[in-house]
């Protein structure tokens, strides 16, 4: 703070309780303020304020103004039209991006619900196959029996397929167009599985009557 003897004509700011040069209490009216006080448009009018420059409320930046306030300032001559147009254009672009992101998020959520419903029977089938293997092991069926080998490989395939379906949907969200979980497995892989199932000895296939391999027996 300058010594009092060097201040000349000074002023007292009640906000910061400081005496400062009078220039610290000067400001120019905006065009809108000047017009409201009867001055001509675009006429710079300097007035003296009760608060110093540091304590006076700072005018809100354009980024904090509502669109209506921006247009009002342009109309009053307090804001350059080019600057206003640039700001409003940026807001419009951001709003469009926000709407697109919101729409995409809603679509992904909707597709995820659909996928979950579609995969529910698959998950139930995986549990059924796993329980079948556990039951056969408990009752003493050899682990190298054709049915046990087939169902063990089949269970691994199902689990891999389920994770692959989830991963693909996560990485590349898309509408759920399939009507059955089996359709996510390419036809050639299903045909290969069906051939292994068809070659199964009848007595071994009978062990799976209650838990048939739905991917192998599926027909479009």
Buried (B, 14 or more C-beta within 10 A) or exposed (E): EEEEEEBEEBBEBEEEEBBBBEEBBBBEBBBBBBBEEEBEEEEEBEEEBEBBBEBBEEEEEBEEBEEEEBBBBBEBBBBEEEEBEEBBEEEEEEEEEEEEEEEEEEEBEEBBEBBEEBBEEBBEBBEBBBEBBEEBEEEEBEEEBBBBBBBEEBBEBBBEBBEEBBEEBEEEBEEBEEEEBBBBBEEEEBEEBBEBBEEBEEEBBEBBEEBBBBBBEBEE
